[in-house]
Amino acid sequence: MKTKLVFLILLLSALVLGNTLQRSDEHFQSQNELKLTIEFSLTFEEAKEIILRHYPDLKNDEEIRRFIVDRDIQRFVVEGVEMYYEDFEHNLFTRDPELVKREPKWSATNTLLVKHLLSEYGPRQTPFANFKSDFSPYFNPKEYLIEYTLQTERSLLPETGSLRIWLPLPLQTATQEKITVLEVIPKEAMVGLPKIDGNIAYILFKFDLSALEEDLDISVKFTFRHYQQQFDVDPEKVGDYDTESSLYREFTKSEGDIYFDERFEHLARSIVGDETNPYLQARKIYYYVVENIPYSFMAHASIDASGVPESVYSFEHGFGDCGTQSIIFSALCRSIGIPARTPGGFQIFAGSLGTHFWAEFYLPNYGWIPVDTSAGQIATYTLGITEQERSEFIDYFFGNQDPLRFIVQNSSNYMPEERPADIQSLEITMQSPYVESEFGNEKLEVTITILESFAMKTTLLR
C-alpha cells in the first residue's frame, strides 16, 4: 500500500510538473513574440510622412518603398502588416551626410557637444591634473549623486504572486570607485546587500504582491566617483599575450552577442593588413568601424528575440548604435586574438543619464584600453566644426575617455547571479530595471508598466 501511495504521489507530481513546463513554454513564447514586435509602431503611411518630410522629391509609394529597402530601414510584419521601427527618423541623418547638410539645425547640438568635450577633455597637457596614483592613466575624477524613483499604482499590478525588481548600480572598476549607497526604500524589500563588484552591479528587491496594499514605491540614492582616462601607449612596449591565461581565453572566444566566425576574421585581417602589433591592429579596427559602420538606433529587443547575435546583425546590415558598434569592434578584435569586451551603462554628456556602451581591448603592460567608436563618430555627422576638431575628436576616443560615465557591467550579456526567470525586454544590458512577475506578466505587461514609472536624476557633486 505504501509503495502504491508513493507511486501515485510521483505520478501526480510528474503531471503537475508537465503542465507547469507547458505553461512556462507558452509564457516564454508569448513574451518573445511581443519582444519581436514591440519596437515597430509606425504604419507605412506614418513612415511615408516622415520620409517625405526630409526627401520631398520622392514621387510615389513605389519610390518610397524602394527608398525603404535601399536604406535598409528596420521593419517587421506585425499581424500581417509591415510596420516600421519607431526611431528610424534619427537614422536618416546619421546615415546620410547630404541630409545633414540640407538640414543643418539637426546637428547644432552635436556641434556644441564636440566643442565642449574637446575643450574639457580633449588632447592637452595635464601637468596639474589630479591622478589616481603615480604613473596612472586615471585622473580628473568626477563625483555623482544618482537618485532613482519607481512609483507604480497598486491597481496596475497583479493581485498575487511575487515581484522581483533589479536596479542597476555603479560597478567597482579601475576607473570607478567610492561607491556609496545612501538610501534604499523600502529597505525591508531588499534582497541581501547591494552588489557592486564582480561583472555586473545591481540592487534586488522582492515583494509579495498579496501583502502589497499601497502603491509600489521604490527610491534609491547613491554616489560614486568616475575617472577620466588617458593612455599613452608605446607600441614597442606592448608585451606578449599569455594565451593560456583565463583573461585571454575568456575575452578572445566567440560567445553571446560577441559572436564571430571566419567571416569576421577575414574582414579583420583585411583591415589590419600586414600589421602585427595588437595596439596598432585595434586602432585600424577602430577607424574601420567609425568610417564604415554608420550610427543607427537599433531595434534591440527584436534582434534579441530573433536569436541573432548583435555582431552578426551589424556585420550583415552594416550599421549599429553604441552597443552594436562596440560589439562588432570586440568581435573583430577577438577574431584575430586581441582580448576585447563591451563595458557600459550610461553616459552623462548632457548632465543626465543616457544609455551608452563602449569597448575595451586588453594590452599586456597597459591593461584595458578604452575605445568609443560611436562617440568618436559624432564628429563625422556634425557641421560647424573644423577639420582639425573633427580629426582630434575622432582620435581622442581611441585610448582615451572622458569621466562622464556610469559603468554598470564589464561587458554585455552578463546577468545577475540570481537572474530573472522572465524574459526581459533587453537582456544584453541592464540599463533599465529587470522585472520578474510570478503571475500576470505573460506578455511583459507588468514589466512595461513598471518601466514607464522609473525615473533617474543625476547631480554632479564635484
C-alpha positions in Angstrom: 0.0 0.0 0.0 2.8 2.4 0.9 4.6 1.6 -2.4 1.4 2.3 -4.4 0.9 5.6 -2.5 4.5 6.8 -3.2 4.0 5.8 -6.9 0.7 7.8 -7.0 2.4 10.9 -5.5 5.2 10.7 -8.0 2.7 10.3 -10.9 0.7 13.3 -9.8 3.9 15.3 -9.3 5.0 14.5 -12.8 1.6 15.5 -14.3 1.7 18.8 -12.4 5.3 19.5 -13.4 4.5 18.6 -17.0 1.6 21.2 -17.0 3.8 23.8 -15.4 6.5 23.3 -18.0 3.9 23.5 -20.8 2.5 26.7 -19.4 6.1 28.0 -19.0 6.8 27.4 -22.6 3.7 29.2 -23.6 4.6 32.0 -21.3 8.1 32.5 -22.8 6.7 32.2 -26.3 4.2 34.9 -25.7 6.9 37.2 -24.2 9.2 36.5 -27.1 6.5 37.2 -29.7 5.9 40.6 -28.1 9.6 41.4 -28.0 9.8 40.8 -31.7 7.3 43.5 -32.5 7.3 45.9 -29.6 9.7 48.5 -31.3 7.7 48.5 -34.6 4.9 51.0 -34.1 4.8 53.0 -37.4 2.5 52.2 -40.3 3.6 52.7 -43.9 1.6 56.0 -44.0 3.3 57.3 -40.9 6.7 56.2 -42.1 6.0 57.7 -45.5 5.1 61.1 -43.9 8.5 61.1 -42.1 10.4 60.2 -45.2 8.7 62.8 -47.4 9.4 65.5 -44.7 13.2 65.0 -45.5 13.1 63.6 -49.0 10.2 65.6 -50.7 11.5 64.6 -54.2 10.2 61.1 -53.9 7.2 60.9 -56.2 5.1 58.0 -55.3 4.7 55.0 -53.0 6.8 52.8 -55.2 9.8 55.1 -54.9 9.2 55.4 -51.1 9.2 51.6 -50.8 12.3 51.3 -52.8 13.9 54.0 -50.6 12.9 51.9 -47.5 14.6 48.9 -49.0 17.7 50.7 -50.2 18.2 52.5 -46.9 17.6 49.2 -45.0 15.0 50.9 -42.7 14.3 48.3 -40.0 10.8 46.8 -40.3 8.8 43.8 -39.2 5.5 42.2 -40.1 3.0 42.5 -37.2 -0.2 40.6 -37.6 0.2 40.5 -41.3 1.0 44.2 -41.7 4.5 45.6 -42.3 5.4 48.0 -39.5 8.4 50.3 -39.2 10.9 50.9 -36.5 9.8 53.8 -34.2 13.1 55.6 -34.1 14.2 55.4 -37.7 13.9 59.2 -38.4 17.1 59.8 -36.4 18.9 57.2 -38.5 18.1 59.0 -41.8 20.5 61.8 -40.6 23.3 59.7 -39.1 23.4 57.5 -42.3 23.1 60.4 -44.9 25.7 63.2 -44.8 23.9 65.1 -47.5 20.7 65.2 -45.4 22.7 66.7 -42.5 24.0 69.4 -44.9 20.4 70.2 -46.1 19.1 70.4 -42.6 21.9 71.9 -40.5 19.8 72.6 -37.4 19.8 68.9 -36.8 23.5 68.8 -35.8 23.6 72.0 -33.9 23.5 70.2 -30.5 26.3 67.9 -31.7 28.4 71.0 -32.6 28.2 72.3 -29.0 28.9 68.8 -27.6 32.0 68.2 -29.8 33.5 71.6 -28.9 32.7 71.2 -25.2 34.2 67.7 -24.9 37.3 68.7 -26.8 37.8 71.8 -24.7 37.2 70.0 -21.4 38.7 66.5 -22.0 40.4 66.5 -25.4 44.1 66.3 -26.2 46.1 68.6 -23.9 48.9 68.6 -21.3 47.9 67.6 -17.8 50.7 68.8 -15.5 48.4 69.8 -12.7 45.8 67.0 -13.0 44.6 65.0 -10.0 45.8 61.5 -10.9 44.6 58.4 -9.1 48.2 57.3 -8.4 51.7 57.8 -9.8 52.1 56.8 -13.4 48.4 56.1 -13.6 46.2 56.7 -16.8 43.3 57.6 -14.5 42.8 61.3 -13.4 40.4 64.2 -13.2 37.7 62.4 -11.1 34.1 63.4 -11.2 31.7 62.6 -8.3 28.0 62.0 -8.9 24.8 61.6 -7.0 22.2 59.4 -8.7 18.6 59.2 -7.5 16.1 56.5 -8.7 12.4 56.6 -8.2 9.9 54.0 -9.2 6.2 54.5 -8.5 3.5 52.2 -9.8 -0.1 52.3 -8.9 -1.2 49.2 -7.0 -4.2 48.6 -9.3 -1.8 48.1 -12.3 0.0 45.2 -10.6 -1.2 41.6 -10.2 -3.1 40.7 -7.1 -0.9 37.8 -6.0 2.4 36.3 -6.7 6.0 37.5 -6.2 7.5 40.5 -7.9 11.3 41.0 -8.2 13.0 44.1 -9.5 16.7 44.6 -10.2 18.0 48.2 -10.4 21.5 49.0 -11.9 24.2 50.3 -9.7 27.8 51.5 -10.3 30.4 48.7 -10.6 33.7 48.9 -8.8 36.4 49.1 -11.5 39.8 50.7 -12.1 38.0 53.8 -13.4 35.1 53.9 -11.0 35.2 53.8 -7.2 34.0 55.3 -3.9 30.5 53.8 -4.4 28.2 54.5 -1.5 24.5 53.6 -1.3 22.9 56.4 0.7 19.3 55.4 0.8 17.1 52.4 0.0 13.4 52.5 0.3 11.8 50.1 1.2 14.8 48.6 2.8 12.9 45.6 4.1 12.2 44.5 0.5 15.9 44.5 -0.4 17.3 41.0 -1.0 20.8 40.7 0.5 23.2 43.6 0.1 23.7 45.8 -3.0 26.2 44.2 -5.3 28.9 46.5 -6.7 31.7 44.1 -7.5 32.2 41.3 -10.0 31.0 41.8 -13.5 27.6 43.5 -13.0 26.3 45.8 -10.3 22.7 45.9 -9.0 20.3 46.0 -6.1 17.5 43.5 -5.9 14.0 44.0 -4.4 11.4 41.3 -3.8 7.7 41.9 -3.0 4.9 39.6 -2.0 2.1 41.1 -4.0 -0.7 39.6 -1.9 0.7 41.7 1.0 1.3 44.9 -1.0 -1.6 47.2 -0.2 -0.2 50.5 -1.2 1.3 51.7 -4.5 4.7 50.2 -5.4 7.1 53.0 -4.2 10.9 52.5 -4.5 13.7 55.1 -4.2 17.4 54.6 -4.2 20.2 57.2 -3.8 23.9 56.5 -4.3 27.2 58.3 -5.1 30.3 57.3 -7.0 33.5 58.6 -8.5 34.5 58.2 -12.1 37.9 59.0 -13.6 39.0 60.3 -17.0 41.4 58.0 -18.8 44.4 58.8 -20.9 46.6 56.0 -22.2 49.9 56.9 -23.8 50.8 53.6 -25.4 54.2 52.9 -26.9 53.7 50.1 -29.4 57.2 49.0 -28.8 56.5 48.4 -25.1 53.4 46.2 -25.6 54.2 42.8 -24.2 53.2 39.3 -25.4 49.8 37.8 -24.5 49.7 34.8 -22.2 47.4 32.8 -24.4 46.9 30.2 -21.6 45.6 32.8 -19.1 41.9 32.9 -18.1 41.7 36.5 -19.2 42.9 35.7 -22.7 40.7 32.7 -23.1 37.6 34.4 -21.8 37.9 37.6 -23.9 39.0 36.0 -27.2 36.3 33.5 -27.5 33.1 33.7 -29.6 30.1 34.0 -27.3 26.7 35.6 -26.9 26.4 38.8 -28.9 30.1 39.0 -29.4 29.9 36.2 -31.9 32.5 35.7 -34.7 33.2 33.2 -37.3 35.6 33.0 -40.3 33.8 36.0 -42.0 34.8 38.2 -39.1 38.4 37.0 -39.1 38.7 37.5 -42.9 37.4 41.1 -42.5 39.7 41.8 -39.6 42.7 40.5 -41.5 41.8 42.7 -44.4 41.6 45.7 -42.1 44.9 45.2 -40.3 46.8 44.1 -43.4 50.5 43.3 -42.5 50.3 45.0 -39.1 51.1 42.6 -36.2 51.2 44.9 -33.2 47.8 44.4 -31.3 47.7 48.1 -30.4 48.0 49.3 -34.0 45.7 46.5 -35.2 43.0 47.6 -32.7 43.5 51.2 -33.9 42.9 50.2 -37.5 39.7 48.3 -36.5 38.5 51.4 -34.6 38.8 53.6 -37.6 37.2 50.9 -39.8 34.1 50.9 -37.6 34.0 54.8 -37.4 34.2 55.1 -41.1 32.2 52.1 -42.3 29.5 51.2 -39.7 27.2 54.3 -39.5 25.5 55.0 -36.3 21.8 53.9 -36.2 19.4 53.4 -33.4 18.6 49.7 -33.2 15.5 47.5 -32.6 17.5 45.6 -29.9 14.5 43.8 -28.4 13.5 42.4 -31.7 17.1 41.4 -32.6 17.4 39.8 -29.2 14.2 37.9 -29.6 15.1 36.6 -33.0 18.2 35.0 -31.6 20.6 36.8 -34.0 23.8 38.0 -32.3 24.3 41.7 -32.4 27.7 41.3 -34.1 26.1 39.3 -36.9 23.3 41.7 -37.4 25.8 44.6 -37.7 28.1 42.6 -39.9 25.3 41.8 -42.3 23.5 45.1 -42.3 26.4 47.5 -41.9 25.1 49.8 -39.2 24.7 49.9 -35.4 24.4 52.1 -32.4 26.9 52.4 -29.5 26.3 48.9 -28.2 26.2 47.2 -31.6 29.3 49.1 -32.8 31.2 48.1 -29.6 30.1 44.5 -30.0 31.3 44.3 -33.6 34.6 46.1 -32.7 35.1 43.5 -30.0 34.2 40.6 -32.2 36.7 41.7 -34.9 39.4 42.1 -32.3 38.7 38.7 -30.8 38.7 37.0 -34.2 42.4 37.8 -34.5 43.4 37.1 -30.9 43.0 40.6 -29.3 41.1 40.3 -26.0 38.1 42.7 -26.1 34.9 43.4 -24.2 32.0 45.9 -24.1 31.5 47.7 -20.8 28.7 50.1 -20.4 25.8 51.5 -18.6 25.3 55.3 -19.0 27.0 58.4 -20.3 26.4 61.8 -18.7 27.3 64.1 -21.6 24.3 66.3 -21.2 24.1 66.4 -17.4 21.6 63.5 -17.2 21.9 59.7 -17.7 21.8 58.4 -21.3 22.2 54.7 -22.0 25.6 54.0 -23.5 28.1 51.2 -24.2 31.6 51.3 -25.5 34.5 48.9 -25.9 37.9 48.0 -24.3 40.7 45.9 -25.6 43.5 44.4 -23.4 47.2 45.1 -23.9 50.0 43.4 -21.8 51.8 46.0 -19.7 49.0 48.5 -20.1 45.7 46.8 -19.2 42.2 47.6 -20.6 42.3 50.4 -23.2 39.0 52.3 -23.8 37.5 52.7 -27.3 34.3 54.5 -28.0 33.5 54.3 -31.8 30.1 55.9 -31.6 31.3 58.9 -29.5 34.1 59.5 -31.9 31.7 59.1 -34.8 29.6 62.0 -33.7 32.2 64.3 -35.4 31.5 62.6 -38.8 27.9 63.9 -39.0 28.4 67.2 -37.3 28.6 70.6 -39.0 30.2 73.8 -37.6 33.5 72.3 -36.6 36.9 72.5 -38.3 38.6 69.5 -39.9 41.2 69.7 -37.2 38.5 69.5 -34.5 36.8 66.6 -36.3 40.1 64.7 -36.5 41.1 65.4 -32.9 37.6 64.3 -31.7 37.8 61.0 -33.5 41.4 60.4 -32.4 40.5 61.1 -28.8 38.1 58.3 -28.3 40.7 55.6 -29.1 42.8 55.1 -26.0 41.2 58.0 -24.0 37.9 58.5 -22.3 36.0 61.4 -20.6 34.9 60.9 -16.9 31.2 61.4 -17.8 30.4 57.7 -17.4 28.5 55.3 -15.1 29.6 51.7 -15.6 27.1 49.0 -14.7 28.7 46.0 -16.2 32.1 44.9 -17.5 30.7 43.6 -20.8 27.4 42.8 -22.5 25.4 39.6 -21.7 26.5 39.5 -18.1 23.4 38.7 -15.9 22.9 39.0 -12.1 23.8 35.9 -10.0 20.1 35.5 -9.1 18.9 36.1 -12.6 15.3 36.8 -13.6 13.3 33.8 -14.9 11.1 36.0 -17.1 12.3 37.2 -20.5 13.5 40.8 -20.3 12.8 43.5 -22.9 16.6 43.8 -23.3 18.8 41.1 -21.8 22.3 42.0 -23.1 22.4 45.0 -20.8 20.8 46.2 -17.5 20.4 49.9 -18.4 16.8 49.8 -17.1 15.3 47.7 -14.4 14.9 43.9 -14.8 11.4 42.9 -13.7 10.1 39.4 -12.9 6.4 38.9 -12.0 5.4 35.4 -10.9 1.9 36.0 -12.3 0.4 38.4 -14.7 3.4 39.1 -16.8 2.7 36.7 -19.7 3.2 39.4 -22.3 5.5 41.7 -20.5 2.7 44.0 -19.4 3.9 44.2 -15.8 7.5 44.9 -17.0 6.4 47.7 -19.3 4.1 49.2 -16.7 6.9 49.4 -14.1 9.5 50.7 -16.6 7.2 53.5 -17.5 7.3 54.7 -13.9 11.1 54.5 -13.5 12.9 57.9 -13.3 16.6 58.8 -12.8 18.1 62.1 -11.6 21.8 63.0 -11.8 23.7 65.6 -9.8 27.4 66.4 -10.3 28.8 66.9 -6.9 32.3 67.9 -7.9 
